[in-house]
Amino acid sequence: MRCKLDVYDLEIIRHIEDLLKTDFKIGPDDTIEVNSLLSVIEELFYAFKHLIEEINEIEEDRDENYKPIPVSDQVGISDKDFL
């Protein structure tokens, strides 16, 4: 079964194809197979899941390896300079 895509939906699918480097086989009459639409959803899901995992790894790395730099160290002065 094929679904007719309106201009907006067609543009979105084309952008997704570019982002995911894939071809969802849109017909010359701007139609797409329902299975291809499900494939779009599945690929977006896994791409999103991968990005969330990367963000979590970066946050974990930050938390394990970096500490905040106190303002006094950043500007080179401390309370002792004023006593």
Buried (B, 14 or more C-beta within 10 A) or exposed (E): EBEEBEEEBBEEBEEBBEEBEEEBEBEEEBBBBEEBBEBBEEBEEEEEEEEEEEEEEEEEEEEEEEEEEEEEEEEEEEEEEEE
